[in-house]
Amino acid sequence: MTDDPKVRGPASYFPSIEKTYGQPIEHWKRLIRERAGSRHMEIVQWLKTEHGLGHGHANALVAHTLSEKPAE
């Protein structure tokens, strides 16, 4: 048994997203932030259509990014 806490929630998809699409998570977060004001599912659909992400990966990225507090 390890002392490392298991990553849960949307962030648990991040290693697979980086491996599958060849971009760091910050790349995707930046794109999502640029679409501020759009609805969650609109951004998910955009990531799927324009960038070829799968639904689960797109949804995880959007959920995680939109839940973050804005930088002050």
C-alpha positions as CSV (number, residue, x, y, z in Angstrom):
1,M,0.0,0.0,0.0
2,T,1.3,3.5,-0.9
3,D,0.9,6.8,0.8
4,D,0.1,8.5,-2.5
5,P,-3.5,9.6,-2.6
6,K,-5.4,8.3,-5.6
7,V,-6.4,11.0,-8.1
8,R,-10.2,11.0,-8.4
9,G,-12.7,12.9,-10.5
10,P,-12.0,14.6,-13.8
11,A,-8.3,14.9,-13.1
12,S,-8.0,11.1,-13.2
13,Y,-8.4,11.4,-17.0
14,F,-5.4,13.8,-17.4
15,P,-2.6,11.3,-18.0
16,S,-4.6,9.5,-20.7
17,I,-5.6,12.8,-22.3
18,E,-2.0,14.0,-22.5
19,K,-0.9,10.6,-23.9
20,T,-3.8,10.3,-26.4
21,Y,-3.8,13.8,-27.8
22,G,-0.2,14.8,-27.4
23,Q,-0.8,18.1,-25.6
24,P,-0.4,19.1,-22.0
25,I,-3.5,19.7,-19.9
26,E,-2.7,23.4,-19.7
27,H,-3.1,23.6,-23.5
28,W,-6.7,22.3,-23.3
29,K,-7.5,24.5,-20.2
30,R,-6.4,27.6,-22.1
31,L,-8.6,26.7,-25.0
32,I,-11.6,26.2,-22.7
33,R,-10.9,29.4,-20.8
34,E,-11.0,31.3,-24.2
35,R,-14.5,30.1,-24.6
36,A,-15.7,31.6,-21.3
37,G,-19.4,32.4,-21.4
38,S,-20.2,29.3,-23.4
39,R,-22.2,26.5,-21.8
40,H,-20.5,23.3,-20.5
41,M,-21.9,21.1,-23.2
42,E,-21.2,23.6,-26.0
43,I,-17.6,23.5,-25.1
44,V,-17.6,19.7,-24.9
45,Q,-19.1,19.5,-28.3
46,W,-16.6,22.0,-29.7
47,L,-13.7,20.0,-28.3
48,K,-15.1,16.8,-29.9
49,T,-15.8,18.4,-33.2
50,E,-12.9,20.8,-33.7
51,H,-10.1,18.9,-31.8
52,G,-11.2,15.2,-32.0
53,L,-11.5,14.6,-28.3
54,G,-13.6,11.8,-27.0
55,H,-16.7,12.7,-25.0
56,G,-15.3,11.5,-21.6
57,H,-12.0,13.3,-22.1
58,A,-13.7,16.5,-23.3
59,N,-16.3,16.4,-20.5
60,A,-13.6,15.9,-17.8
61,L,-11.5,18.8,-19.1
62,V,-14.4,21.2,-19.2
63,A,-15.7,20.1,-15.8
64,H,-12.3,20.5,-14.1
65,T,-11.5,23.8,-15.8
66,L,-14.9,25.4,-15.2
67,S,-14.8,24.4,-11.5
68,E,-11.5,26.2,-10.9
69,K,-11.5,29.6,-9.2
70,P,-10.3,32.4,-11.5
71,A,-6.9,33.8,-10.9
72,E,-6.9,37.0,-9.0
